[in-house]
Amino acid sequence: MPHCIVEHSANLNGQTLVDLVHQGALASELFQAQGSDIKVRAIPYSEFKTGRVDISFVHVTMRILSGRSDEQKTMLTQLVLTQLQTLIKVDCSLSVEVVDIDRETYSKVVV
């Protein structure tokens, strides 16, 4: 049930990034096999600063239910990062983080 938020520089194709992040999350086998619970959305930024040089960026925040081990979280971030690297080869900062959602306080309903 991860919620994956892809923040990226506007010069990159958001739909392609969404697809790559979804593929990486699915490859982790931590979520339903059909991938229907993997929610990915992208937010492009036209104004940003990346240090002393202006290069493109992609930052993925993966919010997942608590209870996964550090090894599972590391594997997840590496799979997503590997997917992103298939598209982006140079002059781009790529980062992925996992943030736990507290199981006891999380609520969801599909209507």
PyMOL CGO cylinders between C-alpha atoms (Angstrom):
from pymol import cmd
from pymol.cgo import CYLINDER

trace = [
    CYLINDER, 0.00, 0.00, 0.00, 2.84, 2.41, -0.42, 0.3, 1, 1, 1, 1, 1, 1,
    CYLINDER, 2.84, 2.41, -0.42, 2.22, 6.03, -1.28, 0.3, 1, 1, 1, 1, 1, 1,
    CYLINDER, 2.22, 6.03, -1.28, 5.11, 7.06, -3.50, 0.3, 1, 1, 1, 1, 1, 1,
    CYLINDER, 5.11, 7.06, -3.50, 5.61, 10.77, -4.08, 0.3, 1, 1, 1, 1, 1, 1,
    CYLINDER, 5.61, 10.77, -4.08, 8.01, 11.62, -6.89, 0.3, 1, 1, 1, 1, 1, 1,
    CYLINDER, 8.01, 11.62, -6.89, 9.27, 15.20, -6.70, 0.3, 1, 1, 1, 1, 1, 1,
    CYLINDER, 9.27, 15.20, -6.70, 11.27, 16.15, -9.77, 0.3, 1, 1, 1, 1, 1, 1,
    CYLINDER, 11.27, 16.15, -9.77, 12.58, 18.98, -11.88, 0.3, 1, 1, 1, 1, 1, 1,
    CYLINDER, 12.58, 18.98, -11.88, 10.04, 19.98, -14.52, 0.3, 1, 1, 1, 1, 1, 1,
    CYLINDER, 10.04, 19.98, -14.52, 12.38, 19.14, -17.40, 0.3, 1, 1, 1, 1, 1, 1,
    CYLINDER, 12.38, 19.14, -17.40, 11.92, 15.42, -16.68, 0.3, 1, 1, 1, 1, 1, 1,
    CYLINDER, 11.92, 15.42, -16.68, 8.93, 13.35, -17.83, 0.3, 1, 1, 1, 1, 1, 1,
    CYLINDER, 8.93, 13.35, -17.83, 6.72, 12.78, -14.80, 0.3, 1, 1, 1, 1, 1, 1,
    CYLINDER, 6.72, 12.78, -14.80, 4.75, 9.87, -16.26, 0.3, 1, 1, 1, 1, 1, 1,
    CYLINDER, 4.75, 9.87, -16.26, 7.94, 8.00, -17.09, 0.3, 1, 1, 1, 1, 1, 1,
    CYLINDER, 7.94, 8.00, -17.09, 9.21, 8.56, -13.54, 0.3, 1, 1, 1, 1, 1, 1,
    CYLINDER, 9.21, 8.56, -13.54, 5.88, 7.33, -12.11, 0.3, 1, 1, 1, 1, 1, 1,
    CYLINDER, 5.88, 7.33, -12.11, 6.14, 4.16, -14.20, 0.3, 1, 1, 1, 1, 1, 1,
    CYLINDER, 6.14, 4.16, -14.20, 9.74, 3.51, -13.12, 0.3, 1, 1, 1, 1, 1, 1,
    CYLINDER, 9.74, 3.51, -13.12, 8.97, 3.99, -9.42, 0.3, 1, 1, 1, 1, 1, 1,
    CYLINDER, 8.97, 3.99, -9.42, 5.95, 1.68, -9.72, 0.3, 1, 1, 1, 1, 1, 1,
    CYLINDER, 5.95, 1.68, -9.72, 8.11, -0.99, -11.39, 0.3, 1, 1, 1, 1, 1, 1,
    CYLINDER, 8.11, -0.99, -11.39, 10.73, -0.74, -8.65, 0.3, 1, 1, 1, 1, 1, 1,
    CYLINDER, 10.73, -0.74, -8.65, 8.14, -1.00, -5.87, 0.3, 1, 1, 1, 1, 1, 1,
    CYLINDER, 8.14, -1.00, -5.87, 6.51, -3.98, -7.57, 0.3, 1, 1, 1, 1, 1, 1,
    CYLINDER, 6.51, -3.98, -7.57, 9.88, -5.71, -8.02, 0.3, 1, 1, 1, 1, 1, 1,
    CYLINDER, 9.88, -5.71, -8.02, 10.45, -5.56, -4.26, 0.3, 1, 1, 1, 1, 1, 1,
    CYLINDER, 10.45, -5.56, -4.26, 7.67, -8.14, -3.73, 0.3, 1, 1, 1, 1, 1, 1,
    CYLINDER, 7.67, -8.14, -3.73, 6.76, -6.32, -0.51, 0.3, 1, 1, 1, 1, 1, 1,
    CYLINDER, 6.76, -6.32, -0.51, 3.34, -5.39, -1.89, 0.3, 1, 1, 1, 1, 1, 1,
    CYLINDER, 3.34, -5.39, -1.89, 0.46, -7.10, -3.72, 0.3, 1, 1, 1, 1, 1, 1,
    CYLINDER, 0.46, -7.10, -3.72, 1.63, -8.94, -6.82, 0.3, 1, 1, 1, 1, 1, 1,
    CYLINDER, 1.63, -8.94, -6.82, -0.75, -7.12, -9.18, 0.3, 1, 1, 1, 1, 1, 1,
    CYLINDER, -0.75, -7.12, -9.18, 0.52, -3.78, -7.90, 0.3, 1, 1, 1, 1, 1, 1,
    CYLINDER, 0.52, -3.78, -7.90, -2.92, -2.24, -7.44, 0.3, 1, 1, 1, 1, 1, 1,
    CYLINDER, -2.92, -2.24, -7.44, -2.06, -0.99, -3.96, 0.3, 1, 1, 1, 1, 1, 1,
    CYLINDER, -2.06, -0.99, -3.96, 1.07, 0.83, -5.13, 0.3, 1, 1, 1, 1, 1, 1,
    CYLINDER, 1.07, 0.83, -5.13, 0.09, 4.48, -5.49, 0.3, 1, 1, 1, 1, 1, 1,
    CYLINDER, 0.09, 4.48, -5.49, 2.57, 6.73, -7.27, 0.3, 1, 1, 1, 1, 1, 1,
    CYLINDER, 2.57, 6.73, -7.27, 2.18, 10.43, -8.04, 0.3, 1, 1, 1, 1, 1, 1,
    CYLINDER, 2.18, 10.43, -8.04, 4.56, 13.04, -9.39, 0.3, 1, 1, 1, 1, 1, 1,
    CYLINDER, 4.56, 13.04, -9.39, 5.05, 16.70, -8.56, 0.3, 1, 1, 1, 1, 1, 1,
    CYLINDER, 5.05, 16.70, -8.56, 7.17, 18.71, -11.02, 0.3, 1, 1, 1, 1, 1, 1,
    CYLINDER, 7.17, 18.71, -11.02, 9.08, 21.79, -9.85, 0.3, 1, 1, 1, 1, 1, 1,
    CYLINDER, 9.08, 21.79, -9.85, 10.03, 24.57, -12.21, 0.3, 1, 1, 1, 1, 1, 1,
    CYLINDER, 10.03, 24.57, -12.21, 11.83, 26.60, -9.52, 0.3, 1, 1, 1, 1, 1, 1,
    CYLINDER, 11.83, 26.60, -9.52, 14.58, 24.85, -7.56, 0.3, 1, 1, 1, 1, 1, 1,
    CYLINDER, 14.58, 24.85, -7.56, 18.26, 25.01, -6.65, 0.3, 1, 1, 1, 1, 1, 1,
    CYLINDER, 18.26, 25.01, -6.65, 20.58, 22.02, -6.52, 0.3, 1, 1, 1, 1, 1, 1,
    CYLINDER, 20.58, 22.02, -6.52, 23.74, 23.28, -4.89, 0.3, 1, 1, 1, 1, 1, 1,
    CYLINDER, 23.74, 23.28, -4.89, 26.14, 25.52, -6.79, 0.3, 1, 1, 1, 1, 1, 1,
    CYLINDER, 26.14, 25.52, -6.79, 25.17, 24.06, -10.16, 0.3, 1, 1, 1, 1, 1, 1,
    CYLINDER, 25.17, 24.06, -10.16, 21.68, 23.67, -11.53, 0.3, 1, 1, 1, 1, 1, 1,
    CYLINDER, 21.68, 23.67, -11.53, 21.12, 20.04, -12.42, 0.3, 1, 1, 1, 1, 1, 1,
    CYLINDER, 21.12, 20.04, -12.42, 17.93, 18.05, -12.66, 0.3, 1, 1, 1, 1, 1, 1,
    CYLINDER, 17.93, 18.05, -12.66, 16.68, 16.13, -9.65, 0.3, 1, 1, 1, 1, 1, 1,
    CYLINDER, 16.68, 16.13, -9.65, 14.36, 13.32, -8.63, 0.3, 1, 1, 1, 1, 1, 1,
    CYLINDER, 14.36, 13.32, -8.63, 13.47, 12.65, -5.01, 0.3, 1, 1, 1, 1, 1, 1,
    CYLINDER, 13.47, 12.65, -5.01, 11.13, 9.78, -4.16, 0.3, 1, 1, 1, 1, 1, 1,
    CYLINDER, 11.13, 9.78, -4.16, 9.43, 9.51, -0.78, 0.3, 1, 1, 1, 1, 1, 1,
    CYLINDER, 9.43, 9.51, -0.78, 7.94, 6.08, -0.21, 0.3, 1, 1, 1, 1, 1, 1,
    CYLINDER, 7.94, 6.08, -0.21, 5.46, 6.05, 2.66, 0.3, 1, 1, 1, 1, 1, 1,
    CYLINDER, 5.46, 6.05, 2.66, 4.84, 2.45, 3.73, 0.3, 1, 1, 1, 1, 1, 1,
    CYLINDER, 4.84, 2.45, 3.73, 3.09, 0.80, 6.65, 0.3, 1, 1, 1, 1, 1, 1,
    CYLINDER, 3.09, 0.80, 6.65, 5.41, 0.21, 9.61, 0.3, 1, 1, 1, 1, 1, 1,
    CYLINDER, 5.41, 0.21, 9.61, 6.75, -3.24, 10.37, 0.3, 1, 1, 1, 1, 1, 1,
    CYLINDER, 6.75, -3.24, 10.37, 9.23, -3.79, 7.55, 0.3, 1, 1, 1, 1, 1, 1,
    CYLINDER, 9.23, -3.79, 7.55, 12.86, -4.49, 8.44, 0.3, 1, 1, 1, 1, 1, 1,
    CYLINDER, 12.86, -4.49, 8.44, 15.71, -2.12, 7.62, 0.3, 1, 1, 1, 1, 1, 1,
    CYLINDER, 15.71, -2.12, 7.62, 16.93, -4.71, 5.10, 0.3, 1, 1, 1, 1, 1, 1,
    CYLINDER, 16.93, -4.71, 5.10, 13.55, -4.69, 3.32, 0.3, 1, 1, 1, 1, 1, 1,
    CYLINDER, 13.55, -4.69, 3.32, 13.49, -0.89, 3.24, 0.3, 1, 1, 1, 1, 1, 1,
    CYLINDER, 13.49, -0.89, 3.24, 17.05, -0.76, 1.87, 0.3, 1, 1, 1, 1, 1, 1,
    CYLINDER, 17.05, -0.76, 1.87, 16.17, -3.30, -0.80, 0.3, 1, 1, 1, 1, 1, 1,
    CYLINDER, 16.17, -3.30, -0.80, 13.12, -1.22, -1.76, 0.3, 1, 1, 1, 1, 1, 1,
    CYLINDER, 13.12, -1.22, -1.76, 15.08, 2.02, -2.08, 0.3, 1, 1, 1, 1, 1, 1,
    CYLINDER, 15.08, 2.02, -2.08, 17.80, 0.30, -4.13, 0.3, 1, 1, 1, 1, 1, 1,
    CYLINDER, 17.80, 0.30, -4.13, 15.28, -1.26, -6.53, 0.3, 1, 1, 1, 1, 1, 1,
    CYLINDER, 15.28, -1.26, -6.53, 13.58, 2.09, -7.12, 0.3, 1, 1, 1, 1, 1, 1,
    CYLINDER, 13.58, 2.09, -7.12, 16.92, 3.86, -7.50, 0.3, 1, 1, 1, 1, 1, 1,
    CYLINDER, 16.92, 3.86, -7.50, 18.06, 1.23, -10.01, 0.3, 1, 1, 1, 1, 1, 1,
    CYLINDER, 18.06, 1.23, -10.01, 14.89, 1.77, -12.05, 0.3, 1, 1, 1, 1, 1, 1,
    CYLINDER, 14.89, 1.77, -12.05, 15.45, 5.54, -12.07, 0.3, 1, 1, 1, 1, 1, 1,
    CYLINDER, 15.45, 5.54, -12.07, 19.04, 5.05, -13.21, 0.3, 1, 1, 1, 1, 1, 1,
    CYLINDER, 19.04, 5.05, -13.21, 17.79, 3.28, -16.36, 0.3, 1, 1, 1, 1, 1, 1,
    CYLINDER, 17.79, 3.28, -16.36, 16.37, 6.63, -17.50, 0.3, 1, 1, 1, 1, 1, 1,
    CYLINDER, 16.37, 6.63, -17.50, 18.76, 9.17, -16.01, 0.3, 1, 1, 1, 1, 1, 1,
    CYLINDER, 18.76, 9.17, -16.01, 22.44, 8.82, -16.82, 0.3, 1, 1, 1, 1, 1, 1,
    CYLINDER, 22.44, 8.82, -16.82, 24.09, 12.22, -16.19, 0.3, 1, 1, 1, 1, 1, 1,
    CYLINDER, 24.09, 12.22, -16.19, 23.60, 15.58, -14.52, 0.3, 1, 1, 1, 1, 1, 1,
    CYLINDER, 23.60, 15.58, -14.52, 20.80, 14.54, -12.21, 0.3, 1, 1, 1, 1, 1, 1,
    CYLINDER, 20.80, 14.54, -12.21, 20.56, 14.08, -8.46, 0.3, 1, 1, 1, 1, 1, 1,
    CYLINDER, 20.56, 14.08, -8.46, 18.56, 10.94, -7.58, 0.3, 1, 1, 1, 1, 1, 1,
    CYLINDER, 18.56, 10.94, -7.58, 17.39, 10.09, -4.08, 0.3, 1, 1, 1, 1, 1, 1,
    CYLINDER, 17.39, 10.09, -4.08, 14.90, 7.69, -2.51, 0.3, 1, 1, 1, 1, 1, 1,
    CYLINDER, 14.90, 7.69, -2.51, 13.72, 7.48, 1.09, 0.3, 1, 1, 1, 1, 1, 1,
    CYLINDER, 13.72, 7.48, 1.09, 11.30, 5.24, 2.99, 0.3, 1, 1, 1, 1, 1, 1,
    CYLINDER, 11.30, 5.24, 2.99, 9.08, 6.74, 5.69, 0.3, 1, 1, 1, 1, 1, 1,
    CYLINDER, 9.08, 6.74, 5.69, 7.03, 4.53, 8.00, 0.3, 1, 1, 1, 1, 1, 1,
    CYLINDER, 7.03, 4.53, 8.00, 3.28, 5.09, 8.39, 0.3, 1, 1, 1, 1, 1, 1,
    CYLINDER, 3.28, 5.09, 8.39, 2.08, 4.07, 11.84, 0.3, 1, 1, 1, 1, 1, 1,
    CYLINDER, 2.08, 4.07, 11.84, -0.20, 1.03, 11.37, 0.3, 1, 1, 1, 1, 1, 1,
    CYLINDER, -0.20, 1.03, 11.37, -2.24, 1.79, 14.46, 0.3, 1, 1, 1, 1, 1, 1,
    CYLINDER, -2.24, 1.79, 14.46, -3.28, 5.28, 13.36, 0.3, 1, 1, 1, 1, 1, 1,
    CYLINDER, -3.28, 5.28, 13.36, -3.53, 4.83, 9.57, 0.3, 1, 1, 1, 1, 1, 1,
    CYLINDER, -3.53, 4.83, 9.57, -7.06, 4.73, 8.15, 0.3, 1, 1, 1, 1, 1, 1,
    CYLINDER, -7.06, 4.73, 8.15, -8.19, 3.91, 4.64, 0.3, 1, 1, 1, 1, 1, 1,
    CYLINDER, -8.19, 3.91, 4.64, -11.48, 3.41, 2.86, 0.3, 1, 1, 1, 1, 1, 1,
    CYLINDER, -11.48, 3.41, 2.86, -12.23, 2.81, -0.81, 0.3, 1, 1, 1, 1, 1, 1,
    CYLINDER, -12.23, 2.81, -0.81, -15.67, 4.05, -1.84, 0.3, 1, 1, 1, 1, 1, 1,
]
cmd.load_cgo(trace, "trace")
